[in-house]
């Protein structure tokens, strides 16, 4: 993940009144060969939930597989 394009993404509340979304940082990285990595980290001391706004127009209408690890 050294060469490529890094982009900060917007995390938003999972539902109205849920303030735990504010503990996340979300970003993507796109490599030179076109592979894309989405990283979401909860840096708060508590569990939380958020949605990530994905501005990837080229993925619209496509199936996307996420690996959680």
Secondary structure, DSSP 8 states (H G I E B T S, - for coil): --SSEEEEEEEEESSTT--GGGGEEEEEEE-TTS-EEEEEEE-SSS---EEEE---GGGTTS-------
